[in-house]
Amino acid sequence: MRGTVGFALFTAVLFIGLHPTQAHADDFKASASEVLFTRYVGPLFRESCLGCHGNDPEKFKGALDMRSLEALTKGGDSGDPALVAGKPEQSPLYLAATRQSDEWSEMPPKQSQKLSEEQLKWLHDWIASGAAWPDEKRRQAIEAHYQEKWSVQDGVTIQTSGGQDADWTGRKYDPAGLWAYRPIQKVAVEGDRNPVDVLIDQAMPKGLGVAPRADRRTLIRRVTYDLIGLPPTPKEVEAFVDDARPNAEAFAAVVDRLLASPHYGERMAQHWLDVTRYADSSGFSNDYERGNAWRYRDYVVRAFNDDKPYDRFVREQIAGDEIAPNDSESIIATGFLRMGPWELTGMEVPKIARQRFLDDVTNSVGETFLGHALQCARCHDHKFDPVPTRDYYAIQAVFATTQLVERRAAFLEAENKSGFEEQRYLAQTKQAYQATLTELDGVMLDNAQAWFRDKGLSPEAWDKALAKTKAPPGKRFAAVRSAMRRAGVKESDYPPKLVGFKPEQYGAERVARKGLQRLAWTMERYQPYALSVYNGRTKEVKSIASPQRIPNDRLKVGELERTAILTGGDPFSPDQPVSPGVLSVAAGKAQTPIPEEIEGRREVFAGWVASAENPLTARVMVNRIWLWHFGEAIAGNPNNFGSTGKRPTHPRLMDYLAATFVENGWSVKAMHRLILTSDTYCRSSRHPDTAVLRELDPEGTRYAAFKPRRLSAEELRDSMLAISGELNPAIGGIPCRPQINPEIALQPRQVMGTIAAAWTPNPKPEQRHRRSLYALKLRGLKNPALEVFNAPAPDFSCERRNVSTVTPQVFSLFNGQDTYDRALALAARAVKETKSDREAIERCFRLALSRAPTPEETGAFLSHWKAIEAALPEKGPRADLPPTEIVRKDVDEFTGEPMTFVERLFSNEDFVPDLQPADVDRRTRALRDLCHVLLNTNEFIYVY
């Protein structure tokens, strides 16, 4: 590698071209050393070295400055030059990088960050060729000259070198990993069969037969859960079973009925909100509630129910406020951009918080719509995919003028506004906090008098200011201090804030003050505002302690952010400036330039994302839809269509679906119909030859049989409520609060510098028994009954839910209070709706399992029912009501002393419990045991 002939050849090639694989002759002259530095060594220094030797002049490691050739030649603490031009083997910089010298420390110090052989070659040859360090103007000239150099790999055009619009390392990519960037090719499918079946059968391993069609009871249960997330009713099951039409025709009618159900949108929204990380709070230490996030959740439900074209759905979520700035629906849609965890407090650096949002939204757009985790390119060109760092920051530049706001958006007629009356409980809490502050305000006024006497000062100035103030109770002390300040009284002559407080009073003041601050966010839930964004300059804000509004001077005041590549992703180390752009490998031939102005960037970008010419967007969505129905995606990582993601098992099928999706006007419902009416979807989960199936399709990706799946956490809870008759089927609205484990509900939780409010369930059963989609989702407080069944945390996009089988699930389902309560309600329903024990048992089976019991099951249930009834006492117990107040313990942050305070739980004062054992007879309580068994069977918990 270091031979004279090899180096001379490499130098000659570089002198006439950019890279050995792209040699060309022209009139532009740049030395090999200049090109090496511009294209390779300079970016390498920025990526691997300047974090310790360039960003902070006062903290250079080893006093070595690597920002210039002069500084490198000067060296660091050792006194020796770090670089000797023309002599890499005598240059400490090169020796440290090769990790072959006992004299020089290994650089970079972490083993995981050591330079590759290719990078060492760049460094060696740059030094050997004279260590040229062209200035910025010269580097730009070199970049500009080599702009528009392209290569084609396996049908994919990739920019391998470029001037101002790309910054590439020239690496090669595995052609097999470039499948997602190829233009979508729709294969011709002949005949009258469903194209899904044709393409699946073409890829079926030779010798592998397929399972027969599932029976009608199995099919209607399967498709009902898939499309609405609830079990079919006994009437719906029997109607389908008795339908005299051919199987395909009868089943297609069921699919159409379910697609028209308002609950369809709820089921699809659950999938989509997993991907977008929906939550009703902000996360981190300031996990305050996002009171109006529910409007975005309901927007998603409406979009799926209305079969909103997917390309429009995409555009609205990225740029709805730009597309239709006066339309509430469009403003609400941009809540997507706000779904990530975020905070800005006085305890952190605003620029870092701002960069965290920009990184988050860039990556979220990439994962959700493009199937790319773009953050892999935040600090350096992507190691495995053709995604350069410049592309990452070009997409980030699209959002550089996007600001966070709670934006006025009038309530829509379609929005469910019931339940707003519950804000009276928050009003009671607010009054309690205000009463505390008023009381403490009086204490401060009294203490002020004592303070004057102790200081030997005349209290007349204080009395005079107090007599003149018109401030309301609770704010008089602060008003008097302000009046004295305005009157020119020396600061040393008026009492300090919180004068004379005891530790308990310090704590009480903090709890009340921070509590009012927290309530300001929660109360937004009932106001016509949406979690949204606006375009404008970035104002200097050191903390955000209340909901934000669009400023009148948004285009004039603040920093007009200029996006640049950040060295190591550090917002304080900007390097090369970057203009708004798109993912270059998928840019297409005709791309409308994204404006540099403050407004309009996101609309143009969204148009590119949602373009039929974009090879990623349609593929990503049909892949998700396939996953939602089969439990396996065609491309196994829906958020990662790059080389490190699983490649498509059926690429021809994926492209056929993607092309058809666009041809059908981006209709999600049409895609459901195509997939669900296929024989592939309707196959039984019981294969006739399991040995052959295991041998020829060990991973279940050939679809010779349907793969059973366990119900999701939300489906389990919702199903129990549905069959017990307790489910409130209302669509949309403010979040509900189900009962959860009391230890979790009442545990102390820090938020906004104080203890967050306890979780209090809705007072009435019909309020708390809504679908799980509508349950209040706090990042800092998870429902353990959902969490144990793999409900994902909302901090990261969930492309596909994990399905674990662990012991705590048994305890939760078999011993959990929720299961007991639902079993009792199911038993009471069955007794009420039937006239005999046999009928009651059959009713329970049909509700829970969509079938009648066998004679053996009926006999066993009857026998057990009588035995349990005989053993039970005449009267059943009644559960304790939730507490109306709890004593909190904390440590005051000002004094460091322990303190206690009482939290009133006002909504618990009106709590109405669910059906209790004391409310029903012994016969019903005995039947509960049998219902409890049904709710713990695999047949109830799984879809086959």
N, C-alpha and C positions, 0 to 999 in steps of 0.2 A: 504493500500500500504506500510505503514511504519511498519507493524507488524513484530514481531520477527520471527514468523513461515514463513511468506511470504518471508522475506529477506533470511532466512536460506535456504529455498527451492531454491530460485533464485541463491544463492551463490553455492549451491551444483551442480546445473545444469551447471553453468558457469565453475566450476572447472573441469568437465569432458567433456565439449564441448564449443562451441562458443556461442550458442544462445539457449534459451529454446526450440525453434522449431526444433533445429538441434543437440540434445544431442547425443553424441557418446563417447565410452570409448576407450582410447589408452594410450600409455606410456608417452606422452608428458605432462608435468606438468606446468601449469601457474595459478597463483591465479586469483580469480574472479576479484580482483581490477586491476590486470595487464591487463587482457583481456578487462575489461570495459574501461580502459584508452586508450588502443591501438585501439580498434575498434570504440569507441563512444565518450568518453570525449575529447581525444586529438584532433580529427577532429572538435568537437564542439567548442573547444577553438580557433582553427585556423579560423573557419568560423565566429564566433560571437564575439570574445573577443580581439584577438591580434591586430586588426586594431587600437584600442585605448590603448591597454595595452601590446604591444609587438613589434610593427614595428619600432618605433622611440624612443630610450631610453631617448632622451631629452624632449619628449613631452608626457610622460605617463600620462593619465588622472588620477587625484587623486594620482599621484606618485605610482600607483600600477603596478607592473611588474608581468605578468602572464606567463613568459617564462620558469619558473622552479618551482618545489615544494618548494624549499628554499625561493624563492622570494615571493610566495604566503603566506607562513607561516610567513614571515616577515611583510607583509601587506603594506599599503600605508600611506597617510597623517594622518589617524586617529590614527596610532600607534598600532592598534589592528591587530592580525593575520587575514588574509582574510580566512584562512582555518584551521579548527581544525580536525585533522585526527580522524575518528571514530565517530564524532559528527556533522552531517550535520545541525541540528537545532541550533548549536552554531557557525556555520561558516557563517560570513558575505557574503561570496561568494554565498552560497546557498540561504540565506535569501534575498539578493538583486535580485537573479534570480527568486524567487517565487513571488516577488513583494508584500509580506505580512508584511513587516517590515517598521515601521515609522522611524527607526534609519538609515537604509541604503537606498541609492538611488536605484531606479529601474534599473536593468541591464538585457539585453541591454536597453538603454534609450528609443528607439523608440517602440511604442506600436506594430507596425507592425512586429517588430523583436523579440518580446518576445518569450521565449522558450516554446515549446510544453510540454504537460504532459509527453510524452515519453522522451523528452530530460531532463526534470527535474528529472525523475526517474533515468536516467543514472547518473546524477550528484549526486543525493542523495545516490544512492547505491555505487557509487565509493568512496565517502567520508566515508560512513558508513563502507565500507569494508577495510578501512585503507588508502585510497588515495595513492595507489602505483603509482609511476611515473617511469616506466622502461626507461632505456636509449635507444638510437637509435638502438644499436646492439640487445638488448633484444626485442624491438618492432619488428624488422625485423624477428627475430626468431619466434615470435608469429604469425606474418603475414604469414611467409613461411609455418608454420605448418598447418594453416587453409586454405591454397591455395586449389583450385579445389573443393570447396564445392558448389554444385549446387542444384537447386530446379526446378521443372517443374510445371508451372502454365498454365492450359488450353492449353496444347500442345506446350508451349514455354519454352525452356530451359533458365533459368536466373541464372547468377552467383550472389548468395546472400552474399557470403563472399569470400575473396581471399587475397592472400599475396601481392607479388610485382606487380601483374597485375590488381588489382582491389581494390577499397576502398569504401566499401558499408556500408550503414547504417542499412542494414537488414530489410528494410521496405517491406511490402507486396504491391502488385499491383492489381488493379482491372482486373480480367481476361478478361473482355469484352474490356478493353483498349489495350490488347496485340495482337489484330487481325493482325497488320501489320508485326509482327515478325514470324508468323506461316509460314511454308513452303507453297509455292503456290500449290494449289490443283485444277487441271482442271477437272471439272465435265464432265461426258459424256452427249452429246446432240444428241438425235436420230432424224432421219427424215431428210427431205431435206430442211426444213426451215432455214432461217438465225439464227444461234445460239443466236444472240443478241435478236431476237424476242422471241425465246423460253424461255430464261431466264428472260426477262422482263415480259412476260405473266405469268410465274410461280409465280412471286411476285406480280401480279396485285390483288388488293383487290377484294373480291367476290362481285359481283353486279356492278362493274365498267366497263362499256363498253369503247371502244376506239374510237377515232375520225376516220373518213374515210381518205383515202389517199388525200393529197393536190393536187390541180390541177397543171398542168404542168408549167404554168407561175409562180405560187408561188414557186414551187420546184426549178426551175432553178435559180430564183433570190436568194433563200435561200442558195443553195449549192454554187453558184458562189461567193457570199459574204463570205461564210465560208472558201472556199479554196483559193480565190485570193484577197478578200477584195475589190473588185470592182463590179459595176453592170454589168449584162450581156448586150451585145449589142442587138439591135432589131433583127439583123440577127440571132444571137445565139438563141434568144427566139423563133423566128418563126420556125427555123430549128427543135428545140426540140418539139414544139407544133405540127408540121406537120409530125414528125417521125412516120411512120406506124408500127414500131415494138412495141411489148408489153411494157407496162409501165416500168417494171423492167429492161428489156434489153436496152431500149432507155435511161433510166436514168443512168444505169451503164456506157454507152458510154460517157455521159456528165461528169460523175465523172472522168473517165480515161482521157478525154481531159483536164479537169481542173488540174488534178495532173501532167500532162505533161507541163503545162504552166510555163514559167519562173516566172510569178507573184505569183505562189503558194509558192515559197520559201520566197517571200517578206511577204506574209500574215503570214506564220508560224514563220518567224523571228520576226515579231512584237510581237507575243505571247511570244516567248522565251526570247526576250530582256526585256520584262516586268519583267520576273522572275530574270534575271541576272543583272538588274539595269543598262542597257546600258546608257552611257552619253558621250558627247564629251568634258567634262571638269571635273576637279578634285574635285570641291566643296570646302566647308569651306571658309575661308577668302582668300585663295590662289586659287581662282577658275579659274586658267589658263586653256587654251584649251589643250586637249590631241589630238594633231594634227593627230596622226595615229590610233586613236581608230576606225575609219571607216573601217579599214581592218578586224577587228574582226566582226563587223556588217555584212560585206559582206561575210565573212567566213560562218556565220550562214545561210545566204541566200543560198549560194552554197550547204551547207551540206543538207538542206532540199530539194532543187531542185534535187540533185544527189541521194536522198534517201540513204544517208550515213547510214550504220547500226548504230543504236542508241548506242550500246555498244562502237563502235569505236569513235563516236561523244563524248561520255563521257570521254573516255581515252584521247583523244586529248586535250580537254579543261583543264583537270587536269595536264597532263604530256606530252603534245605533244613535247616539247623541249627535253625531255629525250628519248622518243620513237624514234623520227627522228630528231636529232639535226641539220641536214643540209637541212631540208625540210621547205620551207617558210610557206606552209599551216599549218604545225604542230606548228611552232613557233607562227604564228598569232593566232591559236586556244587558246593558253594559255592567251590571252587577257581576257578570262573569269576571271582569278585570279586577274585581275587588275580593275575590274569594280566598286569596291566600292569607296566611297569618301575617299580621303586621301591627306595629306599634311605634309611636314616637313619644318618648317621655323625656323629662329633663335629665334623665340618667344616661342618655346615649347621645352620640354625635348625629345631628340631623342629616348630614350628607351620607352617613352610613345607612341610616334608616331609609333615605330616599333611594339609594342604590339597591337596597334589599328589595324594595318594591319593583324597581325596574328589572332586576334579575328574575324576580318571581314571575312577573307578567310575561316576560320574554319566553321563559321556559314553559310556562303554562300554555301559551298559545302554541308553542311547538309541540308539546305532548298531546294536547287535546285535539287539534285540527290537522297537524302535519305528521303525527306519529314519530316525533323526534324530541329527545331530551336535549335541548339546545345548550343547557348549562355546561355540557361536556366541552364546549368550545369557548367558555368564558375566559380562561387564562391562556389557552394555546389552541392552535388548530386541532380539530378533532383527530384523535389518534387512529380511528378506524373508518370514519365516514368522511365524504367530501364536504365537510362543513368547516370552513375556515373561521378563525376568530373574527375576521372582518365581517363575515355574514352575521355572526352573533350580535355584534354591536350595530350593524346596519339595521337589523330588526329591532334592536333596543332603541335605536334613534327614532323609530316610528312612535314610540311611547314617551320620548323625552319631554314632550310638552303636555303630557297627560297628567292631570292632577286629581287627587282624591277628594271626594265631596259627597255630602248627603244632599241630593238635588231635588228641588220641588218637582213633583210629578203627581198631578191630580189622580185621585182614585178612579179606576176604571169600573164601568158597570159590571164587568165580568168578575171583578175581584170580590172575594168573600170578606165582608167587613163585620161579620157577627163576632161576638165575644169581646168587642171593644169596651164593654162595660166593666171588664175586669181591671181596667186601669184605676178603678177606685181603690184597689188594694195598694197600688203604688202611691196613690195620692195620700193614703193614710200613713204609709211609710215616710213619705216626704214631710208630712206634717209633724211626725215624731222627730225627725232629724231637725227640722226648723225649731221645734220646741226646745230641743237640747241646746241648739246654738243661741236661742233667745235667753235661756236660763244662764248659760255660760257668759253671755254678753253682760248680763246683770252682775255676775260675779266679777268680771273684769272691771266694770265701772266702780264697784265697791273697793276692789283691790287697788284701783288707781288712787283713790283718796288716801289709802294707807301708804301707798308708794310715795306720794308727795310728802306726807308727814315724816316718813322714815328718812327721806332725802333732805329734810329741813327746808323744803320749798313751800312757797305759798300755793295753795290749791285754787286760788281765785281764777287763774287763766283756764284751768280745766273746767271749773264750775260755769264760767262765762260761756265757754264753747259748748258745754253740755246743754245749757239753757237755750242756746240758739239753734241747735241741730234739729232737723226735721226727719232724720233717718228713722225708719221703722224699728221696732224691737228686734233685736238680734243683730243689728248693724250699727248700733249707736256708738259703741266703743271705737270701731274703725272710722266712723264719720267724725268723731270728735278729734281723733288723732290727725286726720286729714285737715280739719279746720285749724288746728293749732299749727300745723306745718305751713299752711297757706298764710297764716297770720304772722309768720316769721319767727315763731317761737323756736328757740334752739332745740335741736334734737335731744340733747341731754336733759331737757326740761320737760319732756312729756314721756309718759310711761311706755315701756316696750309692749309689743304684742303679747298676748296671753300672760299678762302681768300677774304674778302671784299664784299661778296655777299649781295644783298638786298633781302628782303623776296620773291619778285617775281622771282628772279633769283634762289634762293634755290628751289622753287617749280618747276620752269622750268627744272632744272637739274634733279630733282627726277622723274618728268614725263617722260623725255626722257630716262634716264638710266633704269628705271623700264620698260618702254615701249619696249626698245630693248630686255630686259630680257624676257618679255612676248612674243614677236614676235618669239624668238628662239623656243618656244614650238609650236606656230601656224605653223611656216614654216616646221615643221616636217611632215606636212600633205602631202607634195609633195616629200618626200624622202623615199628611200627603207628601212624604219625601221618599226618595229611593236611594239605595246604596249605589253610587254611580261615580262618574268622572266628568271632568271638563277640560278644555284646552286652555292653556295659559302659561305664563311665566311661573317659575318656581319661587315662591315667596320664602323668605327666611323665617321659619317657624321652629322654635326650640322644643316645643312639646304640644301635644294635642290632647286637651282634657275635656272637650265637648264636641258635639257634631259640627261639621264644617259646612259653610255655605259658599256659593260662587261669589267671589269678590267683584266689585264693579270695575276695578282697575286691573283685571286679570291679564290684559294684553300689554300693559305698560309697566307695572311694578313687579320687580323680582328678577331672578336670573333667567335669561334665555339659555337653557342648557344646550351646550354644544357637545354632542356625543363623540367620544374618542375611545380607541382601544385602551383598556386599562391594564397596565402592567401587573400581571398576577391577579387581575380582578380587583385591584386596589383603587377605590374611587379617588384617592389622593395622588395617583400616579398616572395621569392621562398621557397617552403617547400620540399616535397618529389619529387625526380627526377622521370621522366616518360620517357619511351621509345616509339618510334613511334608505333602506333597500329591502330585498327579499332574500330567500334562500337561493343562491346563485345556481346550484345544481338543478333546481326545479323551476328556474325563472321563466322558461319558455322563450319563444322567439320574439314575441311582441309584448313588452311590459311597459305599462304607463309609468313614467317617472313619478316617484313619490315626492311631493312638494317639500321644500325646506321651510316653508312658512309654519307658523304656530298651528294653524288649523288645516284640516284636510288630510293629514298624513294617514290616520287610521282607516279612513274610508277607502283610499286607493289601495292600501295594503290589504284590507279585508276583501276588496274586489279580486286581488290576486289569489288570496287563500281560497276563495269560493269559486274560482274560475274552473270551467270544465277542462281547460287546458292544463291545470295543475295536476300532475300525476298522483299526488299524495292524498288530497282531501277526500275524494270519492272512495278510494281504496280504504282509507282509515275508517270511514263510517260504515261501509258494508262489512268490514271485518268485525267491527264492534257488534253490529246487529247479528251476525252469524254466531258470535260468542254468546250473546244473550239468549240464544235459542238452543245451542248445542253444548254450552259449557266449555267448548274448545274453540279458539279462534283459528281461522285459516292460517293467519300469520300469528304465531303464538304469543307475541308481545305487542298488544294493540297500541301501546305508547312508544314503541321503539321499532321503527321500520328500517333501522340501520343494520350494519353488519353484525352487531352484537345481539340483535334480536333474533328470535326464531323465524326462519324463512317459511314462506307459504307452503303448506302441504299440498295445496291445489291451486297453483298460480293461474291456470287457465280459468278456473271457476271464479277466482277473485276478480280477475279482469272482466269476465262476463258480467258479474254482478255490478261492478263499478260502472261499466259502460251503460248497462241497463238502468242503473240508478239515475244517471244523468239524463238519459233519453226519456225517462218517465218523469221529468221535471223535478228531480231530486226528492221524490215522494218516498218517505220512510214507510208509510203504510203499504204502498205497492211492493216494496222490497219484502216486507213481512209476508204478504200474500204469496209471493213467488217462492219464498223459502218454506213457509209452513205448509203449503199445499203439495209439497214434493213427497214422493214415496220415502225419500231419505229421512225426512223428519218424522214420518208416520210409522217408522219401523219399531218393532217391539224391542224391548231391552233384553229379551231372552233369545239368545242365538241358538240355533239348532245344533251347532257343533262348537262348543266352547274351546275344545283343544285346538282345533284349527284356527279359531279366532285369536287365541293367545299366541299361536305361532306366527300367523301372518299379519296380525294387527295388534301387537303387544301394547301400543300406546293409545289405541282407540281413535286414531286419526283417519281411518278409512271409512268410517260411518257404516259399517256392515250391520251394526246394531245401535240402538239408541243408548246413550250413556246416561244412567240414572244420576240424579243430582239431589243433594239435600236442600231443603228449603233454606233460604237466607234468614238471617236473624229477624228482619222485619216481616218476612212472610210468615214465620212461625208465630210471632205475636199477633199479627193481623188475622191469621187464620183462626186462632183460638177465639179471638173476639168475634169473628164472623160466624162461626158455627155455634157459639154460645148465644148469639143474638144481641150482643152488647155493642157491636161495632157501630160507631157513628159514621155514616158514609159521606158526609158533607165534603165537598171538594174545596181545597184551598183555605186560606185564612191565616190568622196569626198562629204562632206555634202553640201547641198544647203541651201540658206537663203531666205525663203519666206518673203513677206511683212507682218509685224505685226503692231499692234497698235503703232502709232508713239510716243505716250507718254511713252510706255514701251521700244520701240526701242532706244530712246534717253536719257532715264533716267540715271543718274550717278550710277555707280556700282563699288564698291571697289574690287580690285584684285591686289595682289602682291605689296601692299603698294602704289598703285596709282589708278587712275580711269581707268576702263577697256574701251576698244574700244566700240563705239556705235554699235548697231546692224544695219548693212547696208544690204539691200536686194541685191540679185544678180542683175546685171544690165539688163539682158535680160529675157523676160518672160519664154522662154524655159528652162532657168537655174533655175529659182525659182519655176516653176510649176512642180516639180518632186513629187514623192510620199512622203507622210509625214514621212515615215520610214527614208528617207534620209535627213530630215531637221536637221540642226545643233541643237544639244540638249545640252544646257548649264544648269548646275545645278542652277546657280544664276540668270538666266533670262528665264522665262517660257513664251511660247506663250499663251496669255490669251484665244484665240479662241479655243485652244485645251484643256487648263486647265479647262475651264468652263464645258466641256463635259467629265470630269473625266479622262483625260489623267494622268497617275500616275507620281508622282515625282520619280526620279531615285535613291534616297538615300536608299530606302528599297525595298526588293524584293516584287513585286506585284503578288500574287498568283492568284488573280481574280479581275478584275476591278469592282469598285463600279459603280452603275448607279443611280445617283440622278436626281431628277426633280425639278429644282429651277428657279426662275424668271430670273436671269441673262442669262440663256440659251435662253430664248425668245428674249431678247434684242440683244444677240450676233447673233442669226440666222436671226432675222427679220430686225434688224437695222444695222447689221455689214456690213462694206464695202466689205468684201470678198463675201458675198452673193449677193450683188448688182452687183459686177463685174462679178461673174459667171452667174448670170441671164442675164446680157447683152450679154455675149459671147454665151450663149445658144440660146437666141433670134436671134442673128446674124447668128448662125449656121443653125437654123431652116429655116430662111428666105432664106438663100443661097441654101439650099438643097431641097427646095420645090418651087411650082409654084402658090400656092393659100393660102389664109388665113386658110381654113379648113385643108389643108395638113400640114401647119406650126404648127397648134395646135396639130394635131395628132402626128407629129414628136416629139414635145416637150414631150407629154405624153409617147410615146414609149421609148424615151431616159431616162426619169426620173423615170417612174413608170412601165415600161415593159409591158404596155398595151395600147390599144386605148381608147380614151375618149368615154363616153356614149353620146348619142344625146343631153341629157340635159346639160352635161358639155360643149359640143361643142357650143351649143347655148349661154350659159352664157358667155363663153370665147369670142366668136365673138362680143357679145354686149358690153362687157366691153372693149375689144380691141379698138373698134371704138370710144367709149366715151373718153378713155384716149388719143387716138391719136388726137382727136379734141381739147383737152384741153392743149396739150403740145406746147411749142414754136417751131419755125422752127429749130433753132439751139440748140444743147445740150451743156452742160458745159464741161470743161476739168479740171481735178484735178491738184492740185499743185504738182510739182516735189519735191522729197525729198531734204533736204538741202545738200549742199556740204561742209559746215563747221558749227560747233556749238561752242559757247563760254561756257567753263566749269568753274565752280567756286569750289574752294576747300580751305582747310586750310592747310598751310604748316606744316608738322610734326616737322620740326626743329625749326621754330620760333613761331609757333602757330598763325601766321598772315594769314588773308585771301589772296587769290591769284586767278587769272584767267588765263586761257590759251585757245588758239584756237585749236580745233581738226579738222583736214582736213579729209573729208570723200571722199576719192579719187574714190571709185567705183561708188558713186552717180553721179559723173560727167558724166558717160556714161549711166545713167539710161534710159531705154526704158519702158514707161508705158504700162499697159495692154490696151485692147480696151477701148476707151473712148466714152461717149455719143456724144461728138462732132464728132466722126468718123463715126457715122451711121445716117440713116435718122429717121424721126419722127415715121414712122411705126414700125421700129425695136425697138425704145425706148419705144413705147407703149406696144409691145409684152413683153418687159422686165418685166413689172409689172405682167403679167400672169406667166412668168417663175419664178418670185420671189415667187409667191403663191405656185407653185408646189414644190419649194425647202423647203417650210415651212410646207408641209403636213406630217401627220403621215405616210402616205403610202410611202413617200420617205425616211423618217427618220428611219422607223422600217423595220425589216425583219420578215415576218410572216410564 
